[in-house]
Amino acid sequence: MTNLLFLCSRNRLRSPTAEQVFANRPGVETASAGLAPDAEEPCSADPGSSPG
């Protein structure tokens, strides 16, 4: 299983789009997050938490 995390500033367009483009590929698990504090889905410093 390959895990892909797509990041952009606010997680409103670029990273969610990339997540959806790759989501249906076999053997690939995707998530997206934003780096800005006001991101729709903020990136966490905790590697155990999964964005999205």
CHARMM internal coordinates of N, CA and C (Angstrom, degrees):
IC EDIT
DIST 1 N 1 CA 1.4530
DIST 1 CA 1 C 1.5308
ANGL 1 N 1 CA 1 C 107.93
DIST 1 C 2 N 1.3014
ANGL 1 CA 1 C 2 N 116.07
DIHE 1 N 1 CA 1 C 2 N 130.49
DIST 2 N 2 CA 1.4566
ANGL 1 C 2 N 2 CA 122.81
DIHE 1 CA 1 C 2 N 2 CA 175.32
DIST 2 CA 2 C 1.5172
ANGL 2 N 2 CA 2 C 108.82
DIHE 1 C 2 N 2 CA 2 C -102.99
DIST 2 C 3 N 1.3158
ANGL 2 CA 2 C 3 N 116.86
DIHE 2 N 2 CA 2 C 3 N 129.05
DIST 3 N 3 CA 1.4605
ANGL 2 C 3 N 3 CA 122.52
DIHE 2 CA 2 C 3 N 3 CA 177.87
DIST 3 CA 3 C 1.5199
ANGL 3 N 3 CA 3 C 109.14
DIHE 2 C 3 N 3 CA 3 C -103.73
DIST 3 C 4 N 1.3207
ANGL 3 CA 3 C 4 N 116.56
DIHE 3 N 3 CA 3 C 4 N 126.90
DIST 4 N 4 CA 1.4609
ANGL 3 C 4 N 4 CA 122.15
DIHE 3 CA 3 C 4 N 4 CA 177.97
DIST 4 CA 4 C 1.5170
ANGL 4 N 4 CA 4 C 109.44
DIHE 3 C 4 N 4 CA 4 C -119.75
DIST 4 C 5 N 1.3314
ANGL 4 CA 4 C 5 N 116.01
DIHE 4 N 4 CA 4 C 5 N 130.24
DIST 5 N 5 CA 1.4573
ANGL 4 C 5 N 5 CA 121.65
DIHE 4 CA 4 C 5 N 5 CA 174.81
DIST 5 CA 5 C 1.5180
ANGL 5 N 5 CA 5 C 107.27
DIHE 4 C 5 N 5 CA 5 C -117.92
DIST 5 C 6 N 1.3148
ANGL 5 CA 5 C 6 N 116.68
DIHE 5 N 5 CA 5 C 6 N 118.89
DIST 6 N 6 CA 1.4591
ANGL 5 C 6 N 6 CA 122.59
DIHE 5 CA 5 C 6 N 6 CA 178.62
DIST 6 CA 6 C 1.5271
ANGL 6 N 6 CA 6 C 108.33
DIHE 5 C 6 N 6 CA 6 C -98.52
DIST 6 C 7 N 1.3282
ANGL 6 CA 6 C 7 N 115.46
DIHE 6 N 6 CA 6 C 7 N 130.46
DIST 7 N 7 CA 1.4571
ANGL 6 C 7 N 7 CA 121.36
DIHE 6 CA 6 C 7 N 7 CA -178.59
DIST 7 CA 7 C 1.5186
ANGL 7 N 7 CA 7 C 110.97
DIHE 6 C 7 N 7 CA 7 C -119.59
DIST 7 C 8 N 1.3082
ANGL 7 CA 7 C 8 N 116.13
DIHE 7 N 7 CA 7 C 8 N 142.78
DIST 8 N 8 CA 1.4592
ANGL 7 C 8 N 8 CA 122.52
DIHE 7 CA 7 C 8 N 8 CA 168.84
DIST 8 CA 8 C 1.5300
ANGL 8 N 8 CA 8 C 105.92
DIHE 7 C 8 N 8 CA 8 C -147.88
DIST 8 C 9 N 1.2990
ANGL 8 CA 8 C 9 N 117.80
DIHE 8 N 8 CA 8 C 9 N -176.79
DIST 9 N 9 CA 1.4631
ANGL 8 C 9 N 9 CA 119.37
DIHE 8 CA 8 C 9 N 9 CA -173.09
DIST 9 CA 9 C 1.5300
ANGL 9 N 9 CA 9 C 113.08
DIHE 8 C 9 N 9 CA 9 C -66.77
DIST 9 C 10 N 1.3193
ANGL 9 CA 9 C 10 N 118.04
DIHE 9 N 9 CA 9 C 10 N -52.85
DIST 10 N 10 CA 1.4710
ANGL 9 C 10 N 10 CA 119.31
DIHE 9 CA 9 C 10 N 10 CA -173.86
DIST 10 CA 10 C 1.5271
ANGL 10 N 10 CA 10 C 114.42
DIHE 9 C 10 N 10 CA 10 C -117.82
DIST 10 C 11 N 1.3094
ANGL 10 CA 10 C 11 N 118.27
DIHE 10 N 10 CA 10 C 11 N 2.99
DIST 11 N 11 CA 1.4659
ANGL 10 C 11 N 11 CA 122.23
DIHE 10 CA 10 C 11 N 11 CA 176.76
DIST 11 CA 11 C 1.5229
ANGL 11 N 11 CA 11 C 111.71
DIHE 10 C 11 N 11 CA 11 C 55.50
DIST 11 C 12 N 1.3239
ANGL 11 CA 11 C 12 N 115.65
DIHE 11 N 11 CA 11 C 12 N 44.95
DIST 12 N 12 CA 1.4611
ANGL 11 C 12 N 12 CA 119.33
DIHE 11 CA 11 C 12 N 12 CA 179.87
DIST 12 CA 12 C 1.5176
ANGL 12 N 12 CA 12 C 113.16
DIHE 11 C 12 N 12 CA 12 C -115.76
DIST 12 C 13 N 1.3226
ANGL 12 CA 12 C 13 N 118.72
DIHE 12 N 12 CA 12 C 13 N -20.83
DIST 13 N 13 CA 1.4599
ANGL 12 C 13 N 13 CA 119.28
DIHE 12 CA 12 C 13 N 13 CA -177.85
DIST 13 CA 13 C 1.5257
ANGL 13 N 13 CA 13 C 112.50
DIHE 12 C 13 N 13 CA 13 C -141.92
DIST 13 C 14 N 1.3147
ANGL 13 CA 13 C 14 N 117.64
DIHE 13 N 13 CA 13 C 14 N -62.80
DIST 14 N 14 CA 1.4724
ANGL 13 C 14 N 14 CA 120.60
DIHE 13 CA 13 C 14 N 14 CA -171.69
DIST 14 CA 14 C 1.5143
ANGL 14 N 14 CA 14 C 113.76
DIHE 13 C 14 N 14 CA 14 C -64.85
DIST 14 C 15 N 1.3255
ANGL 14 CA 14 C 15 N 118.31
DIHE 14 N 14 CA 14 C 15 N -55.43
DIST 15 N 15 CA 1.4584
ANGL 14 C 15 N 15 CA 118.69
DIHE 14 CA 14 C 15 N 15 CA -176.27
DIST 15 CA 15 C 1.5332
ANGL 15 N 15 CA 15 C 112.76
DIHE 14 C 15 N 15 CA 15 C -69.96
DIST 15 C 16 N 1.3507
ANGL 15 CA 15 C 16 N 121.18
DIHE 15 N 15 CA 15 C 16 N -38.16
DIST 16 N 16 CA 1.4701
ANGL 15 C 16 N 16 CA 118.43
DIHE 15 CA 15 C 16 N 16 CA 175.19
DIST 16 CA 16 C 1.5323
ANGL 16 N 16 CA 16 C 112.66
DIHE 15 C 16 N 16 CA 16 C -63.99
DIST 16 C 17 N 1.3399
ANGL 16 CA 16 C 17 N 116.51
DIHE 16 N 16 CA 16 C 17 N -34.57
DIST 17 N 17 CA 1.4621
ANGL 16 C 17 N 17 CA 119.70
DIHE 16 CA 16 C 17 N 17 CA 177.60
DIST 17 CA 17 C 1.5206
ANGL 17 N 17 CA 17 C 110.17
DIHE 16 C 17 N 17 CA 17 C -65.41
DIST 17 C 18 N 1.3253
ANGL 17 CA 17 C 18 N 117.22
DIHE 17 N 17 CA 17 C 18 N -47.11
DIST 18 N 18 CA 1.4678
ANGL 17 C 18 N 18 CA 120.87
DIHE 17 CA 17 C 18 N 18 CA 178.67
DIST 18 CA 18 C 1.5259
ANGL 18 N 18 CA 18 C 110.47
DIHE 17 C 18 N 18 CA 18 C -61.28
DIST 18 C 19 N 1.3209
ANGL 18 CA 18 C 19 N 116.96
DIHE 18 N 18 CA 18 C 19 N -39.32
DIST 19 N 19 CA 1.4666
ANGL 18 C 19 N 19 CA 120.94
DIHE 18 CA 18 C 19 N 19 CA 178.15
DIST 19 CA 19 C 1.5275
ANGL 19 N 19 CA 19 C 110.49
DIHE 18 C 19 N 19 CA 19 C -58.60
DIST 19 C 20 N 1.3206
ANGL 19 CA 19 C 20 N 117.33
DIHE 19 N 19 CA 19 C 20 N -45.04
DIST 20 N 20 CA 1.4572
ANGL 19 C 20 N 20 CA 121.18
DIHE 19 CA 19 C 20 N 20 CA -179.41
DIST 20 CA 20 C 1.5316
ANGL 20 N 20 CA 20 C 113.00
DIHE 19 C 20 N 20 CA 20 C -69.48
DIST 20 C 21 N 1.3169
ANGL 20 CA 20 C 21 N 116.88
DIHE 20 N 20 CA 20 C 21 N -35.28
DIST 21 N 21 CA 1.4706
ANGL 20 C 21 N 21 CA 120.85
DIHE 20 CA 20 C 21 N 21 CA 179.36
DIST 21 CA 21 C 1.5281
ANGL 21 N 21 CA 21 C 110.62
DIHE 20 C 21 N 21 CA 21 C -61.42
DIST 21 C 22 N 1.3172
ANGL 21 CA 21 C 22 N 117.02
DIHE 21 N 21 CA 21 C 22 N -39.75
DIST 22 N 22 CA 1.4640
ANGL 21 C 22 N 22 CA 121.01
DIHE 21 CA 21 C 22 N 22 CA -176.27
DIST 22 CA 22 C 1.5279
ANGL 22 N 22 CA 22 C 113.68
DIHE 21 C 22 N 22 CA 22 C -96.34
DIST 22 C 23 N 1.3219
ANGL 22 CA 22 C 23 N 119.10
DIHE 22 N 22 CA 22 C 23 N -6.63
DIST 23 N 23 CA 1.4639
ANGL 22 C 23 N 23 CA 122.83
DIHE 22 CA 22 C 23 N 23 CA -172.45
DIST 23 CA 23 C 1.5258
ANGL 23 N 23 CA 23 C 114.42
DIHE 22 C 23 N 23 CA 23 C -62.03
DIST 23 C 24 N 1.3044
ANGL 23 CA 23 C 24 N 118.20
DIHE 23 N 23 CA 23 C 24 N -31.20
DIST 24 N 24 CA 1.4679
ANGL 23 C 24 N 24 CA 120.18
DIHE 23 CA 23 C 24 N 24 CA -175.69
DIST 24 CA 24 C 1.5218
ANGL 24 N 24 CA 24 C 114.02
DIHE 23 C 24 N 24 CA 24 C -94.59
DIST 24 C 25 N 1.3010
ANGL 24 CA 24 C 25 N 117.53
DIHE 24 N 24 CA 24 C 25 N 7.61
DIST 25 N 25 CA 1.4686
ANGL 24 C 25 N 25 CA 120.17
DIHE 24 CA 24 C 25 N 25 CA 178.14
DIST 25 CA 25 C 1.5192
ANGL 25 N 25 CA 25 C 109.33
DIHE 24 C 25 N 25 CA 25 C -77.96
DIST 25 C 26 N 1.3331
ANGL 25 CA 25 C 26 N 117.13
DIHE 25 N 25 CA 25 C 26 N 135.63
DIST 26 N 26 CA 1.4675
ANGL 25 C 26 N 26 CA 119.87
DIHE 25 CA 25 C 26 N 26 CA 179.49
DIST 26 CA 26 C 1.5302
ANGL 26 N 26 CA 26 C 111.39
DIHE 25 C 26 N 26 CA 26 C -62.91
DIST 26 C 27 N 1.3059
ANGL 26 CA 26 C 27 N 116.05
DIHE 26 N 26 CA 26 C 27 N 137.46
DIST 27 N 27 CA 1.4549
ANGL 26 C 27 N 27 CA 121.40
DIHE 26 CA 26 C 27 N 27 CA 176.83
DIST 27 CA 27 C 1.5153
ANGL 27 N 27 CA 27 C 114.63
DIHE 26 C 27 N 27 CA 27 C 76.55
DIST 27 C 28 N 1.3302
ANGL 27 CA 27 C 28 N 117.40
DIHE 27 N 27 CA 27 C 28 N 13.43
DIST 28 N 28 CA 1.4644
ANGL 27 C 28 N 28 CA 121.00
DIHE 27 CA 27 C 28 N 28 CA -178.64
DIST 28 CA 28 C 1.5218
ANGL 28 N 28 CA 28 C 109.11
DIHE 27 C 28 N 28 CA 28 C -124.14
DIST 28 C 29 N 1.3236
ANGL 28 CA 28 C 29 N 115.87
DIHE 28 N 28 CA 28 C 29 N 128.26
DIST 29 N 29 CA 1.4647
ANGL 28 C 29 N 29 CA 121.92
DIHE 28 CA 28 C 29 N 29 CA 174.03
DIST 29 CA 29 C 1.5235
ANGL 29 N 29 CA 29 C 107.11
DIHE 28 C 29 N 29 CA 29 C -112.62
DIST 29 C 30 N 1.3279
ANGL 29 CA 29 C 30 N 117.21
DIHE 29 N 29 CA 29 C 30 N 129.14
DIST 30 N 30 CA 1.4586
ANGL 29 C 30 N 30 CA 121.00
DIHE 29 CA 29 C 30 N 30 CA -174.68
DIST 30 CA 30 C 1.5218
ANGL 30 N 30 CA 30 C 112.33
DIHE 29 C 30 N 30 CA 30 C -118.65
DIST 30 C 31 N 1.3199
ANGL 30 CA 30 C 31 N 114.81
DIHE 30 N 30 CA 30 C 31 N 156.06
DIST 31 N 31 CA 1.4580
ANGL 30 C 31 N 31 CA 122.78
DIHE 30 CA 30 C 31 N 31 CA 173.37
DIST 31 CA 31 C 1.5204
ANGL 31 N 31 CA 31 C 106.68
DIHE 30 C 31 N 31 CA 31 C -153.94
DIST 31 C 32 N 1.3272
ANGL 31 CA 31 C 32 N 115.77
DIHE 31 N 31 CA 31 C 32 N 162.19
DIST 32 N 32 CA 1.4576
ANGL 31 C 32 N 32 CA 119.99
DIHE 31 CA 31 C 32 N 32 CA 176.44
DIST 32 CA 32 C 1.5091
ANGL 32 N 32 CA 32 C 109.21
DIHE 31 C 32 N 32 CA 32 C -139.62
DIST 32 C 33 N 1.3225
ANGL 32 CA 32 C 33 N 115.34
DIHE 32 N 32 CA 32 C 33 N 154.01
DIST 33 N 33 CA 1.4557
ANGL 32 C 33 N 33 CA 120.93
DIHE 32 CA 32 C 33 N 33 CA -179.60
DIST 33 CA 33 C 1.5168
ANGL 33 N 33 CA 33 C 109.04
DIHE 32 C 33 N 33 CA 33 C -156.43
DIST 33 C 34 N 1.3182
ANGL 33 CA 33 C 34 N 115.07
DIHE 33 N 33 CA 33 C 34 N 163.64
DIST 34 N 34 CA 1.4552
ANGL 33 C 34 N 34 CA 121.41
DIHE 33 CA 33 C 34 N 34 CA 177.90
DIST 34 CA 34 C 1.5155
ANGL 34 N 34 CA 34 C 111.52
DIHE 33 C 34 N 34 CA 34 C -113.46
DIST 34 C 35 N 1.3157
ANGL 34 CA 34 C 35 N 116.14
DIHE 34 N 34 CA 34 C 35 N 153.60
DIST 35 N 35 CA 1.4593
ANGL 34 C 35 N 35 CA 121.34
DIHE 34 CA 34 C 35 N 35 CA -179.18
DIST 35 CA 35 C 1.5244
ANGL 35 N 35 CA 35 C 113.06
DIHE 34 C 35 N 35 CA 35 C -91.12
DIST 35 C 36 N 1.3210
ANGL 35 CA 35 C 36 N 118.05
DIHE 35 N 35 CA 35 C 36 N -23.33
DIST 36 N 36 CA 1.4553
ANGL 35 C 36 N 36 CA 121.80
DIHE 35 CA 35 C 36 N 36 CA -178.16
DIST 36 CA 36 C 1.5321
ANGL 36 N 36 CA 36 C 110.49
DIHE 35 C 36 N 36 CA 36 C -75.00
DIST 36 C 37 N 1.3233
ANGL 36 CA 36 C 37 N 117.38
DIHE 36 N 36 CA 36 C 37 N 149.49
DIST 37 N 37 CA 1.4657
ANGL 36 C 37 N 37 CA 120.18
DIHE 36 CA 36 C 37 N 37 CA 179.48
DIST 37 CA 37 C 1.5301
ANGL 37 N 37 CA 37 C 113.57
DIHE 36 C 37 N 37 CA 37 C -60.93
DIST 37 C 38 N 1.3366
ANGL 37 CA 37 C 38 N 117.80
DIHE 37 N 37 CA 37 C 38 N -25.85
DIST 38 N 38 CA 1.4614
ANGL 37 C 38 N 38 CA 120.53
DIHE 37 CA 37 C 38 N 38 CA -179.84
DIST 38 CA 38 C 1.5334
ANGL 38 N 38 CA 38 C 112.66
DIHE 37 C 38 N 38 CA 38 C -98.11
DIST 38 C 39 N 1.3096
ANGL 38 CA 38 C 39 N 117.24
DIHE 38 N 38 CA 38 C 39 N 21.63
DIST 39 N 39 CA 1.4726
ANGL 38 C 39 N 39 CA 121.86
DIHE 38 CA 38 C 39 N 39 CA -179.51
DIST 39 CA 39 C 1.5213
ANGL 39 N 39 CA 39 C 110.56
DIHE 38 C 39 N 39 CA 39 C -64.56
DIST 39 C 40 N 1.3279
ANGL 39 CA 39 C 40 N 115.08
DIHE 39 N 39 CA 39 C 40 N 149.13
DIST 40 N 40 CA 1.4712
ANGL 39 C 40 N 40 CA 120.78
DIHE 39 CA 39 C 40 N 40 CA 175.87
DIST 40 CA 40 C 1.5296
ANGL 40 N 40 CA 40 C 110.18
DIHE 39 C 40 N 40 CA 40 C -56.75
DIST 40 C 41 N 1.3197
ANGL 40 CA 40 C 41 N 117.49
DIHE 40 N 40 CA 40 C 41 N -44.58
DIST 41 N 41 CA 1.4632
ANGL 40 C 41 N 41 CA 124.62
DIHE 40 CA 40 C 41 N 41 CA 177.42
DIST 41 CA 41 C 1.5242
ANGL 41 N 41 CA 41 C 106.81
DIHE 40 C 41 N 41 CA 41 C -131.17
DIST 41 C 42 N 1.3570
ANGL 41 CA 41 C 42 N 118.40
DIHE 41 N 41 CA 41 C 42 N 92.66
DIST 42 N 42 CA 1.4572
ANGL 41 C 42 N 42 CA 120.16
DIHE 41 CA 41 C 42 N 42 CA -175.39
DIST 42 CA 42 C 1.5255
ANGL 42 N 42 CA 42 C 112.63
DIHE 41 C 42 N 42 CA 42 C -66.66
DIST 42 C 43 N 1.3035
ANGL 42 CA 42 C 43 N 115.40
DIHE 42 N 42 CA 42 C 43 N 147.70
DIST 43 N 43 CA 1.4576
ANGL 42 C 43 N 43 CA 122.26
DIHE 42 CA 42 C 43 N 43 CA 176.28
DIST 43 CA 43 C 1.5187
ANGL 43 N 43 CA 43 C 108.21
DIHE 42 C 43 N 43 CA 43 C -73.71
DIST 43 C 44 N 1.3102
ANGL 43 CA 43 C 44 N 116.92
DIHE 43 N 43 CA 43 C 44 N 136.22
DIST 44 N 44 CA 1.4486
ANGL 43 C 44 N 44 CA 121.43
DIHE 43 CA 43 C 44 N 44 CA -178.23
DIST 44 CA 44 C 1.5236
ANGL 44 N 44 CA 44 C 110.10
DIHE 43 C 44 N 44 CA 44 C -103.07
DIST 44 C 45 N 1.3195
ANGL 44 CA 44 C 45 N 116.84
DIHE 44 N 44 CA 44 C 45 N 145.24
DIST 45 N 45 CA 1.4624
ANGL 44 C 45 N 45 CA 121.58
DIHE 44 CA 44 C 45 N 45 CA 175.81
DIST 45 CA 45 C 1.5198
ANGL 45 N 45 CA 45 C 110.67
DIHE 44 C 45 N 45 CA 45 C -76.53
DIST 45 C 46 N 1.3208
ANGL 45 CA 45 C 46 N 117.89
DIHE 45 N 45 CA 45 C 46 N -13.21
DIST 46 N 46 CA 1.4530
ANGL 45 C 46 N 46 CA 122.75
DIHE 45 CA 45 C 46 N 46 CA -179.62
DIST 46 CA 46 C 1.5251
ANGL 46 N 46 CA 46 C 109.74
DIHE 45 C 46 N 46 CA 46 C -84.14
DIST 46 C 47 N 1.3558
ANGL 46 CA 46 C 47 N 117.90
DIHE 46 N 46 CA 46 C 47 N 111.22
DIST 47 N 47 CA 1.4621
ANGL 46 C 47 N 47 CA 119.41
DIHE 46 CA 46 C 47 N 47 CA -178.60
DIST 47 CA 47 C 1.5252
ANGL 47 N 47 CA 47 C 113.67
DIHE 46 C 47 N 47 CA 47 C -64.42
DIST 47 C 48 N 1.3277
ANGL 47 CA 47 C 48 N 118.19
DIHE 47 N 47 CA 47 C 48 N -16.84
DIST 48 N 48 CA 1.4517
ANGL 47 C 48 N 48 CA 121.13
DIHE 47 CA 47 C 48 N 48 CA 178.89
DIST 48 CA 48 C 1.5098
ANGL 48 N 48 CA 48 C 114.06
DIHE 47 C 48 N 48 CA 48 C -80.74
DIST 48 C 49 N 1.3278
ANGL 48 CA 48 C 49 N 117.02
DIHE 48 N 48 CA 48 C 49 N -16.84
DIST 49 N 49 CA 1.4675
ANGL 48 C 49 N 49 CA 119.27
DIHE 48 CA 48 C 49 N 49 CA 179.50
DIST 49 CA 49 C 1.5022
ANGL 49 N 49 CA 49 C 109.64
DIHE 48 C 49 N 49 CA 49 C -90.35
DIST 49 C 50 N 1.2947
ANGL 49 CA 49 C 50 N 115.90
DIHE 49 N 49 CA 49 C 50 N 142.39
DIST 50 N 50 CA 1.4594
ANGL 49 C 50 N 50 CA 121.53
DIHE 49 CA 49 C 50 N 50 CA -176.63
DIST 50 CA 50 C 1.5244
ANGL 50 N 50 CA 50 C 110.45
DIHE 49 C 50 N 50 CA 50 C -108.79
DIST 50 C 51 N 1.3543
ANGL 50 CA 50 C 51 N 118.08
DIHE 50 N 50 CA 50 C 51 N 118.94
DIST 51 N 51 CA 1.4552
ANGL 50 C 51 N 51 CA 118.49
DIHE 50 CA 50 C 51 N 51 CA 175.42
DIST 51 CA 51 C 1.5111
ANGL 51 N 51 CA 51 C 111.07
DIHE 50 C 51 N 51 CA 51 C -67.81
DIST 51 C 52 N 1.2983
ANGL 51 CA 51 C 52 N 115.34
DIHE 51 N 51 CA 51 C 52 N 156.59
DIST 52 N 52 CA 1.4612
ANGL 51 C 52 N 52 CA 120.10
DIHE 51 CA 51 C 52 N 52 CA 175.54
DIST 52 CA 52 C 1.4176
ANGL 52 N 52 CA 52 C 113.67
DIHE 51 C 52 N 52 CA 52 C 88.74
END
COOR INIT
IC SEED 1 N 1 CA 1 C
IC BUILD
